Amino acid sequence: MTDRKSLTLDRRGFGKLALGSAAAIGAGNWGRAAFADDATAAYHAANIDWRQAAGQTIQLAGATHPWSAAITPLIPQFTALTGIKVETDYQSEAEYTAALPIRLGSGSPTPDVFMFISYGQGIGAGWLEPLDAMYADKTLMDPAWYNEADLLGAARDFPVWSNKQRYAFPITTEAQIMFFNQPMLDKKGVAVPKTFDALLTAAEKLNTPDVAGIAMRAKAAGSATAASMGFVFSYGGQLVQDGRAAFDSPEAIAAMEIYGEMLRKAGPIGVGTYDWYEVLNDYTQGAAAIASDSSNFAGTIADPTKSRAAGKTTFTSIVSDGSHAPTPYMSCWQACINSKSAKKKAAFLFLQWATSQPTSLLTAFAGLATTRSSAWSSAAFKKAFGTQAADAALYSLSHASIAPSKAALFHPQAPQIFDAFAIATNQIVTGHVSAKDALTKAAKTVNAVIRP
């Protein structure tokens, strides 16, 4: 039997690989982005003084993620433009999402800028600086140059809180999609499935001692819930409804029964420890025939220098239970300014630069799914990301409801809800507890501590 572990990268190695994947962008030819020979011309078109905070150093914290991989090699260009230095501090997603609340909760003025996804928790705790006043400051922001109309609708609306205030810049737009190794399917005479029942049958048929039929997240950590949430939503269930955990509904239980069955019968060895790192690694290294995770991974899957599945993958939107509309987990990773930072202007300039049209076009060269329509429609992005993968993601982002995802992500106690759901998912997948028992107990436990 092939040692599947021998095909894997450790997380530090994967982080280095991910960061290296965008290294060439830093030396990118601006002519490709339809700019003049002057590489800074696009930024100098903004009617603001980019150097108003020159000499300052800000700290950027984030997860090892396609966005951090794409933006990091471009930071020297930002420093040349503004005179602001940027120190980066990246961790694995699980480590980062666990450590950041501790730092912010202690009142630390750093990081100045950070990737963030638990929006409701951050606003409720006062960790996030409100941005509307800075958006309105014409010395800091040129609205015409920034052109918010170019943002995808989901990204434009995502950071707006219930009080209509913005506390973040959206930095990526992603949706859960399916990845199928087409030669493996063809060899077994398996058609690309369109329902969860057909997906289970396909995964079992494709499963061998050497190759898992399907790989998805199942780690008992809040960061490992993306794929399982898409199953719940696509069965007509909710993670959060009316401010309460709702993943003990009949719909959610049915979804998680088949999720657990798939991974028990056809998942990788040790799937109970799997987060996105392991899922992506197994799929790209040919150790899994099917996977479901973020659309952001399409660029890595399509890159022959990193993936044995390059040129062999069929991308689709998430499948359906046959009765409800396919509703994947969708999110916008966001970047926020620390409310305790002493360098808010420098931080705001960085975020305006990092999410601008010209910078988004550059990160699109690496296949990053940015928040801008112009980047998604660029030939460079479609080449790096793949037209089929882009279509699968855009179909979800354009047609599926983002409301179930926002209800969960925007809850002030989202981390506790995600953790409880993840622990229940892990118990289901590893076969320790039935879906009904695990989800009922988890929902009851978390609802007992949720503040009204």
C-alpha positions in Angstrom: 0.0 0.0 0.0 1.3 3.5 -0.9 2.2 5.5 2.2 -0.1 8.5 1.8 1.8 10.4 4.4 4.9 10.3 2.2 3.1 12.5 -0.3 2.2 15.2 2.3 4.0 18.4 3.1 4.2 19.6 6.7 2.5 22.9 7.4 5.7 24.9 7.5 6.7 23.4 4.2 3.3 24.1 2.7 3.5 27.7 3.9 6.8 28.2 2.2 5.4 26.7 -1.0 2.4 28.9 -0.9 4.4 32.1 -0.3 6.8 31.1 -3.0 4.0 30.6 -5.5 3.5 34.3 -5.8 7.2 35.4 -5.7 7.3 36.1 -9.3 4.6 38.7 -9.1 6.8 41.1 -7.2 8.9 41.6 -10.3 5.8 41.6 -12.5 5.8 43.6 -15.8 3.3 46.4 -15.3 2.9 46.5 -19.0 0.8 43.3 -18.7 -1.6 45.2 -16.5 -2.1 47.8 -19.3 -0.2 50.5 -17.4 2.3 52.9 -18.8 6.1 52.3 -18.5 6.0 54.1 -15.2 5.2 51.3 -12.7 3.7 53.7 -10.2 1.5 55.7 -12.6 -1.7 53.8 -11.7 -1.3 54.7 -8.0 -0.3 58.3 -8.6 -3.6 58.8 -10.4 -5.2 58.7 -6.9 -5.8 62.2 -5.6 -4.1 61.6 -2.2 -0.7 62.0 -0.7 0.6 58.4 -0.5 3.6 59.5 1.6 1.7 61.2 4.4 2.8 58.4 6.8 6.3 57.9 5.4 8.8 56.5 8.0 6.2 54.5 9.9 6.3 50.7 10.2 3.1 48.7 10.5 2.6 45.1 11.4 0.4 42.9 9.2 -0.8 39.6 10.7 -2.6 36.9 8.9 -3.1 33.2 8.0 -1.0 31.3 5.6 -3.5 31.7 2.8 -3.6 32.5 -1.0 -4.1 36.2 -0.2 -1.0 36.5 2.1 0.9 34.5 -0.5 -0.1 36.9 -3.3 0.2 40.2 -1.4 3.6 39.6 0.3 5.8 39.9 -2.8 4.1 43.1 -3.7 4.8 44.8 -0.3 8.2 46.3 -1.5 6.2 48.2 -4.1 3.9 49.6 -1.4 6.9 50.7 0.6 8.5 52.4 -2.4 5.2 54.2 -3.0 4.5 55.3 0.5 7.6 55.1 2.6 5.7 52.8 5.0 7.4 49.6 6.0 5.3 46.5 6.6 6.3 43.6 8.9 4.5 40.4 8.3 3.5 37.8 10.8 1.8 34.7 9.3 0.6 31.5 11.0 -1.4 28.4 10.0 -5.1 29.3 9.8 -5.9 27.2 12.9 -3.1 28.7 14.9 -3.8 32.2 13.7 -7.6 32.2 14.4 -6.9 30.9 17.9 -4.1 33.3 18.8 -5.4 36.6 17.3 -8.4 37.0 19.7 -5.9 36.6 22.6 -3.7 39.4 21.3 -6.6 41.7 20.5 -8.3 41.0 23.7 -5.2 42.0 25.7 -5.4 45.5 24.2 -2.2 45.1 22.2 -1.7 47.9 19.6 -0.3 45.4 17.2 -0.9 43.9 14.8 -2.0 47.2 13.1 -3.6 45.4 10.2 -4.9 41.8 10.3 -6.9 39.3 8.3 -10.2 38.6 10.0 -13.3 36.5 9.5 -15.1 36.4 12.9 -16.7 39.8 12.2 -19.4 39.8 14.8 -17.0 38.9 17.6 -14.5 41.6 16.6 -17.1 44.3 16.4 -18.8 43.3 19.6 -15.5 43.2 21.5 -14.4 46.6 20.1 -11.3 45.3 18.4 -12.1 46.7 14.9 -11.7 50.3 14.0 -14.8 51.8 12.3 -13.7 52.9 8.8 -16.5 55.2 7.5 -14.8 58.3 8.8 -11.5 57.4 7.0 -13.4 56.5 3.9 -14.9 60.0 4.0 -11.5 61.7 4.6 -10.5 63.0 1.2 -6.8 63.3 2.3 -6.9 59.5 2.9 -9.3 58.1 0.3 -10.0 59.0 -3.3 -13.4 57.3 -4.0 -13.4 57.8 -7.7 -9.9 56.2 -8.0 -10.8 53.4 -5.7 -14.0 52.6 -7.7 -16.1 50.5 -5.3 -18.4 49.9 -8.2 -15.8 47.4 -9.5 -16.2 45.3 -6.4 -18.2 42.1 -6.7 -21.6 42.6 -5.1 -21.1 40.0 -2.4 -17.8 41.6 -1.5 -19.1 45.1 -1.5 -22.0 44.2 0.9 -20.2 41.7 3.1 -18.4 44.1 5.5 -21.4 46.3 6.1 -22.6 45.7 9.7 -26.2 46.1 10.9 -25.5 49.7 11.9 -24.4 50.4 8.3 -20.8 51.0 9.4 -17.9 49.4 7.7 -15.1 47.8 9.8 -13.1 46.0 7.1 -11.9 45.8 3.6 -12.9 42.6 1.8 -9.7 40.9 0.4 -10.9 37.7 -1.1 -14.1 36.2 -2.4 -14.5 32.5 -2.2 -17.0 29.8 -2.5 -16.9 26.1 -1.8 -16.6 24.1 -5.0 -15.9 20.5 -6.0 -12.7 19.1 -7.5 -12.7 15.8 -9.5 -9.7 14.0 -10.9 -11.2 13.3 -14.2 -8.8 10.5 -15.3 -9.5 8.6 -12.1 -13.2 9.0 -12.7 -12.9 7.8 -16.3 -10.8 4.8 -15.3 -13.6 3.6 -13.0 -16.4 4.7 -15.4 -17.7 7.2 -12.8 -19.7 10.2 -14.0 -19.3 13.6 -12.3 -22.0 13.4 -9.6 -24.7 16.0 -9.3 -26.3 14.9 -6.0 -24.9 13.9 -2.5 -26.1 10.3 -2.9 -24.3 10.0 -6.2 -21.2 11.7 -4.7 -21.2 9.0 -1.9 -21.5 6.2 -4.5 -18.7 7.8 -6.6 -16.4 8.2 -3.6 -16.8 4.6 -2.5 -16.1 3.4 -6.1 -13.0 5.5 -6.4 -11.6 4.6 -3.0 -8.5 2.3 -3.0 -5.8 1.4 -0.6 -3.6 4.0 -2.4 -6.1 6.8 -3.2 -8.9 8.1 -1.0 -12.2 8.4 -2.7 -12.8 11.9 -1.2 -11.0 14.3 1.1 -12.7 17.0 3.1 -12.0 18.8 6.4 -13.0 17.1 9.6 -10.6 18.4 12.3 -12.1 19.4 15.6 -11.4 23.1 15.1 -13.6 26.0 14.1 -11.4 26.6 11.0 -12.3 23.2 9.6 -16.0 23.7 9.0 -16.2 25.2 5.5 -17.1 22.0 3.6 -19.5 20.6 6.2 -21.4 23.9 6.4 -22.0 23.7 2.6 -23.5 20.2 3.1 -25.8 21.6 5.8 -26.9 24.6 3.7 -27.5 22.5 0.6 -29.8 20.2 2.6 -31.9 23.3 3.6 -30.3 23.6 7.0 -28.7 26.5 8.8 -25.8 26.8 11.2 -27.3 29.8 12.9 -31.0 30.9 12.8 -32.5 33.8 14.8 -29.3 34.2 16.7 -29.2 30.6 17.9 -27.2 27.5 16.8 -29.5 25.6 14.5 -27.4 22.7 13.4 -29.5 20.2 15.3 -32.4 20.5 12.7 -33.5 17.4 10.8 -32.0 18.9 7.6 -28.6 19.5 9.2 -28.6 16.0 10.8 -29.3 14.4 7.4 -26.5 16.4 5.8 -24.0 15.5 8.4 -25.0 11.8 8.3 -23.9 11.6 4.7 -20.9 13.8 5.3 -19.7 11.4 8.0 -20.5 8.3 5.9 -18.5 9.6 3.0 -15.4 10.2 5.0 -15.7 7.0 7.0 -16.1 4.8 4.0 -14.0 6.7 1.4 -11.9 9.3 3.2 -8.2 9.4 3.8 -6.5 7.7 6.7 -6.5 10.0 9.7 -9.2 12.3 8.2 -10.2 13.4 11.7 -7.1 15.6 11.7 -7.7 17.2 8.3 -7.9 20.9 7.8 -7.6 22.6 4.4 -3.8 22.0 4.2 -4.2 18.3 4.3 -7.2 18.3 1.9 -5.4 20.4 -0.7 -2.2 18.4 -0.3 -3.9 15.1 -0.8 -5.8 16.2 -3.8 -2.9 18.0 -5.6 -0.6 15.0 -4.9 -3.0 12.4 -6.3 -3.8 10.9 -3.0 -7.5 11.8 -3.3 -9.8 11.4 -6.3 -12.4 14.0 -5.2 -12.2 17.0 -2.8 -14.5 19.9 -1.8 -13.1 23.1 -0.4 -12.4 26.7 -1.3 -12.4 28.0 -4.8 -9.2 29.8 -3.9 -7.3 26.6 -4.3 -8.0 26.3 -8.0 -4.8 28.1 -8.9 -2.7 25.7 -7.0 -4.5 22.7 -8.4 -4.0 24.0 -11.9 -0.2 24.7 -11.4 1.8 21.7 -12.8 4.8 22.7 -10.7 2.8 22.1 -7.5 0.0 19.7 -8.5 -0.2 16.2 -10.0 -3.8 17.0 -10.7 -3.0 20.0 -13.0 -4.8 19.6 -16.3 -6.8 16.6 -15.0 -9.4 18.3 -12.8 -13.0 19.0 -13.4 -14.4 21.8 -11.3 -18.0 22.2 -10.4 -20.2 24.0 -7.9 -21.3 22.0 -4.9 -23.8 19.2 -5.5 -27.4 19.1 -4.3 -29.6 16.8 -2.2 -32.0 16.8 -5.1 -34.6 18.9 -3.3 -32.8 22.1 -2.3 -30.7 24.6 -4.3 -26.9 24.0 -4.0 -25.8 26.4 -1.3 -22.1 26.4 -0.7 -20.3 28.0 2.2 -19.2 31.4 0.9 -17.0 34.0 2.6 -15.0 37.1 2.1 -11.8 37.1 4.1 -11.4 40.6 5.4 -8.6 42.9 6.6 -9.2 45.2 9.5 -7.5 47.9 11.4 -6.8 47.4 15.1 -8.8 49.9 17.1 -5.8 50.2 19.5 -3.2 50.8 16.7 -1.3 54.1 16.9 -0.8 54.0 13.1 -4.3 54.0 11.7 -3.6 56.3 8.8 -0.7 54.1 7.6 -2.8 51.0 8.1 -5.7 52.6 6.0 -3.3 53.5 3.2 -2.0 49.9 3.1 -5.5 48.5 2.9 -6.6 50.9 0.2 -3.5 50.0 -1.8 -3.8 46.3 -1.2 -7.4 46.1 -2.4 -7.2 48.7 -5.2 -7.8 47.8 -8.8 -4.1 47.9 -9.9 -3.0 45.7 -7.0 -5.9 43.3 -7.5 -4.9 42.9 -11.1 -1.4 42.0 -10.0 -2.5 39.4 -7.5 -4.9 38.0 -10.1 -1.8 37.0 -12.1 -1.2 34.4 -9.4 -4.8 33.2 -9.6 -6.0 34.9 -6.4 -9.7 35.2 -6.3 -9.9 38.9 -5.4 -13.0 41.0 -4.7 -12.9 42.9 -8.0 -14.8 42.2 -11.2 -12.0 43.6 -13.3 -9.6 41.1 -11.9 -12.0 38.2 -12.3 -12.5 39.1 -15.9 -8.9 39.5 -16.7 -7.2 37.0 -19.1 -4.3 36.6 -16.7 -6.7 35.5 -13.9 -8.6 33.1 -16.0 -5.4 31.6 -17.2 -4.0 31.2 -13.7 -7.2 30.2 -11.9 -8.8 28.3 -14.8 -11.9 29.3 -16.7 -13.9 26.3 -15.5 -13.0 26.9 -11.8 -13.8 30.6 -12.2 -17.2 29.8 -13.7 -18.0 27.3 -10.9 -17.1 29.8 -8.2 -18.8 32.7 -9.9 -21.9 30.7 -10.4 -22.2 30.2 -6.7 -21.2 33.8 -5.9 -23.8 35.1 -8.3 -26.7 32.6 -7.7 -26.4 31.0 -4.3 -27.6 32.7 -1.1 -24.8 34.1 1.0 -27.3 34.6 3.9 -26.6 31.3 5.7 -22.9 32.0 5.7 -23.3 35.6 6.9 -25.7 34.5 9.7 -22.9 32.2 11.0 -19.9 34.4 10.4 -21.5 37.6 11.7 -22.7 36.1 15.0 -20.9 37.8 17.9 -20.1 34.3 19.3 -19.2 32.7 15.9 -16.0 31.1 17.2 -17.9 29.2 19.9 -20.5 28.1 17.4 -17.9 27.0 14.8 -15.9 25.1 17.5 -19.0 23.3 18.8 -20.0 22.3 15.2 -16.5 21.3 14.3 -16.2 19.0 17.4 -19.5 17.4 16.6 -18.4 16.9 12.9 -15.2 15.3 14.1 -17.2 12.9 16.3 -19.5 12.0 13.4 -16.7 11.4 11.0 -14.6 9.3 13.3 -17.7 7.3 14.1 -17.7 7.9 17.8 -21.2 9.4 18.0 -24.2 9.4 15.7 -25.0 12.6 13.8 -28.2 13.2 15.7 -26.6 12.7 19.1 -23.5 14.8 18.3 -25.3 17.7 16.8 -28.1 17.8 19.4 -25.6 17.8 22.2 -23.4 20.4 20.6 -26.2 22.8 19.8 -27.7 22.5 23.3 -24.3 23.2 24.8 -23.5 26.2 22.7 -27.0 27.7 23.0 -26.7 27.5 26.8 -23.8 30.0 26.7 -24.9 32.3 23.8 -25.9 35.7 25.0 -29.3 36.9 23.9 
